[in-house]
Amino acid sequence: MKSIREIYKIGKGPSSSHTMGPERAAKLFRREHPQADAFRVILYGSLSKTGVGHGTDRVIRETLAPLSAEIIFSDEVLPDAHPNTMDFFALKDGKEIASLRVESIGGGDIRIPGRKDDDQEEVYIEHSFAEIADFCKWRYIHTLSEYVELNEGPEIWDFLMEVWQVMKRSIDEGLSTSGVLPGGLNVQRKAKFLYEQVPKDKIPALLEFQQIAAFAYAVAEQNADNGTIVTAPTCGACGVLPAVLKYAQVTRGFTDEQICRGLATAGIIGNLTKSNASISGAECGCQAEIGTACSMAAAALAELYQQNLDQVEYAAEVAMEHHLGLTCDPICGLVQIPCIERNAVAAMRAMNACNLSYFLTGSRNISYDMVCRAMHETGINLSTRFRETSEGGLAKLYTRKRK
């Protein structure tokens, strides 16, 4: 597996696969063809159907500027291609001089069919949770954070500290901002309102929900407003992990260094899902994004609460299992409805999954590896209407309502 640095990318929203990935591809293609005086880009699949809402065309034009870039939204179906596929063409004096097919595979990563990925070496030999657990037990390693340091080196902590600082900043900025999110849906920011409410009945469970939900809304709203966030593992699911970690820090007094231990554990879970299944909503639905984020958050909490490896795995498994089949149907292709609210719900579910693992780990029957495979099988068999095309579910019904 690659470094967990590939799971946590600092950048601007609203979509890691529809903005970060295409931006990265455009930079690469322009760098490889400096002689070009214009470009043409064809977007397919989910990139074509929800690219306007996600700002795909905007970010590509901005990246290739000041040279002109023609963006074509194609309805052509490419057999056996990733749903987020794009073709770049370099032009010189009106003639095509080069082309490149690129796939945006989720989390801001890109893949070029037929080209070897030379700049991302394998950091982890193990490729499943079972293999990691066996290795840790053989080496008397008690936590996934220790396993991360062994493979990544002590310098990983500086990276994770930077990640955590950006996460906290996105929460603070989201909690202090009001107004309407861009895109035309007239969605009001709710994080500040949520956070400042004073419930008449100060029920502990209600207060817990209020804080966690406010933190999750804050980050997700920053993402929807093109703010700077951290993919965890994607932009669309970026609010889940920061929310639960911030709540744990506020209520339990964990230091930033301890929080980074949780981030390390979460990174391994994200890595396993990305390697063995998918974190792309266009490929496997929202279960791949929000489900993975929930698993990452549940495992991070289990690490912070000093649960053992079996409990960490069970927390991650429970979190993913109960997101199986979750569709990706963003209204108008915007990362707003149901995406923002979904971050808050998943954050609470991560808390519940971690608590359940505390009591019931010894009775479990399902491994994380198994639920990861089930998620992938479920995702690839979902109708394309429910995989980030805005052609089914809420997106379809909302469009009909608006007519």
SULRABEL-V33196 format. One record per residue. N is the residue number from 1. RES is the residue in one small letter. SS is DSSP state (~ for helix, > for strand, _ for the rest). PSI is psi in whole degrees, 0 to 359 (none if undefined). Layout:
BEGIN
N	RES	SS	PSI
N	RES	SS	PSI
END
This chain:
BEGIN
1	m	_	155
2	k	_	174
3	s	_	150
4	i	~	351
5	r	~	334
6	e	~	344
7	i	_	321
8	y	_	103
9	k	_	128
10	i	>	124
11	g	>	187
12	k	>	145
13	g	_	184
14	p	_	354
15	s	_	129
16	s	~	323
17	s	~	333
18	h	~	345
19	t	~	307
20	m	~	312
21	g	~	308
22	p	~	324
23	e	~	316
24	r	~	319
25	a	~	318
26	a	~	320
27	k	~	317
28	l	~	313
29	f	~	320
30	r	~	321
31	r	~	324
32	e	~	344
33	h	_	67
34	p	_	343
35	q	_	348
36	a	_	147
37	d	_	1
38	a	>	165
39	f	>	156
40	r	>	135
41	v	>	128
42	i	>	127
43	l	>	136
44	y	_	166
45	g	~	228
46	s	~	325
47	l	~	324
48	s	~	316
49	k	~	330
50	t	~	13
51	g	~	323
52	v	~	313
53	g	~	325
54	h	~	349
55	g	_	24
56	t	~	313
57	d	~	321
58	r	~	312
59	v	~	326
60	i	~	315
61	r	~	318
62	e	~	322
63	t	~	324
64	l	~	351
65	a	_	151
66	p	_	1
67	l	_	149
68	s	>	149
69	a	>	118
70	e	>	124
71	i	>	125
72	i	>	124
73	f	>	106
74	s	_	143
75	d	_	359
76	e	_	137
77	v	_	125
78	l	_	109
79	p	_	135
80	d	_	13
81	a	_	156
82	h	_	145
83	p	_	337
84	n	_	74
85	t	>	144
86	m	>	146
87	d	>	127
88	f	>	139
89	f	>	129
90	a	>	135
91	l	>	146
92	k	>	118
93	d	_	37
94	g	_	358
95	k	>	144
96	e	>	126
97	i	>	344
98	a	>	158
99	s	>	160
100	l	>	131
101	r	>	132
102	v	>	141
103	e	>	130
104	s	>	103
105	i	>	5
106	g	>	148
107	g	_	16
108	g	_	0
109	d	>	153
110	i	>	157
111	r	>	135
112	i	_	109
113	p	_	130
114	g	_	355
115	r	_	130
116	k	_	139
117	d	_	92
118	d	_	339
119	d	_	8
120	q	_	92
121	e	_	157
122	e	_	128
123	v	_	326
124	y	_	128
125	i	_	323
126	e	_	145
127	h	_	13
128	s	_	161
129	f	~	324
130	a	~	317
131	e	~	319
132	i	~	315
133	a	~	316
134	d	~	316
135	f	~	315
136	c	~	319
137	k	~	323
138	w	~	324
139	r	_	5
140	y	_	40
141	i	_	125
142	h	_	343
143	t	_	154
144	l	~	333
145	s	~	325
146	e	~	320
147	y	~	320
148	v	~	314
149	e	~	322
150	l	~	321
151	n	~	325
152	e	~	340
153	g	_	161
154	p	_	341
155	e	_	347
156	i	~	335
157	w	~	325
158	d	~	319
159	f	~	313
160	l	~	330
161	m	~	320
162	e	~	318
163	v	~	314
164	w	~	322
165	q	~	320
166	v	~	320
167	m	~	314
168	k	~	322
169	r	~	322
170	s	~	326
171	i	~	311
172	d	~	317
173	e	~	321
174	g	~	324
175	l	~	341
176	s	_	6
177	t	_	134
178	s	_	178
179	g	_	192
180	v	>	136
181	l	_	148
182	p	_	161
183	g	_	343
184	g	_	354
185	l	_	349
186	n	_	40
187	v	_	122
188	q	>	139
189	r	_	137
190	k	_	349
191	a	~	312
192	k	~	316
193	f	~	314
194	l	~	313
195	y	~	328
196	e	~	357
197	q	_	146
198	v	_	97
199	p	_	142
200	k	_	317
201	d	_	110
202	k	_	65
203	i	_	129
204	p	~	316
205	a	~	324
206	l	~	320
207	l	~	322
208	e	~	312
209	f	~	318
210	q	~	313
211	q	~	311
212	i	~	314
213	a	~	318
214	a	~	317
215	f	~	316
216	a	~	316
217	y	~	319
218	a	~	311
219	v	~	316
220	a	~	325
221	e	~	323
222	q	~	318
223	n	~	313
224	a	~	337
225	d	_	21
226	n	_	28
227	g	_	174
228	t	>	124
229	i	>	181
230	v	>	129
231	t	_	132
232	a	_	67
233	p	_	354
234	t	_	174
235	c	_	316
236	g	_	338
237	a	_	23
238	c	_	349
239	g	~	345
240	v	~	304
241	l	~	313
242	p	~	324
243	a	~	312
244	v	~	325
245	l	~	320
246	k	~	317
247	y	~	318
248	a	~	321
249	q	~	317
250	v	~	318
251	t	~	333
252	r	~	350
253	g	_	25
254	f	_	141
255	t	_	165
256	d	~	324
257	e	~	321
258	q	~	321
259	i	~	323
260	c	~	330
261	r	~	319
262	g	~	320
263	l	~	322
264	a	~	314
265	t	~	316
266	a	~	322
267	g	~	322
268	i	~	317
269	i	~	317
270	g	~	320
271	n	~	316
272	l	~	317
273	t	~	317
274	k	~	321
275	s	~	322
276	n	~	349
277	a	_	252
278	s	_	151
279	i	_	18
280	s	_	121
281	g	~	329
282	a	~	338
283	e	~	320
284	c	~	14
285	g	_	181
286	c	~	342
287	q	~	329
288	a	~	333
289	e	_	293
290	i	~	328
291	g	~	317
292	t	~	318
293	a	~	319
294	c	~	319
295	s	~	318
296	m	~	316
297	a	~	318
298	a	~	318
299	a	~	321
300	a	~	317
301	l	~	318
302	a	~	321
303	e	~	313
304	l	~	326
305	y	_	11
306	q	_	36
307	q	_	158
308	n	_	176
309	l	~	322
310	d	~	321
311	q	~	323
312	v	~	315
313	e	~	318
314	y	~	320
315	a	~	314
316	a	~	321
317	e	~	314
318	v	~	317
319	a	~	318
320	m	~	319
321	e	~	323
322	h	_	18
323	h	_	0
324	l	_	132
325	g	_	0
326	l	_	124
327	t	_	162
328	c	>	102
329	d	_	63
330	p	_	129
331	i	~	128
332	c	~	19
333	g	~	12
334	l	_	148
335	v	_	64
336	q	_	298
337	i	_	120
338	p	_	13
339	c	~	315
340	i	~	309
341	e	~	324
342	r	~	328
343	n	~	319
344	a	~	317
345	v	~	318
346	a	~	326
347	a	~	317
348	m	~	322
349	r	~	327
350	a	~	319
351	m	~	316
352	n	~	321
353	a	~	318
354	c	~	317
355	n	~	321
356	l	~	322
357	s	~	331
358	y	~	322
359	f	~	324
360	l	~	11
361	t	~	320
362	g	~	345
363	s	~	6
364	r	_	154
365	n	_	342
366	i	_	133
367	s	_	164
368	y	~	323
369	d	~	321
370	m	~	315
371	v	~	331
372	c	~	316
373	r	~	320
374	a	~	321
375	m	~	317
376	h	~	315
377	e	~	317
378	t	~	315
379	g	~	313
380	i	~	345
381	n	_	359
382	l	_	145
383	s	_	145
384	t	~	338
385	r	~	336
386	f	~	20
387	r	>	69
388	e	_	41
389	t	_	351
390	s	_	30
391	e	_	359
392	g	_	177
393	g	~	222
394	l	~	320
395	a	~	317
396	k	~	315
397	l	~	323
398	y	~	319
399	t	~	319
400	r	~	323
401	k	~	324
402	r	~	341
403	k	_	none
END
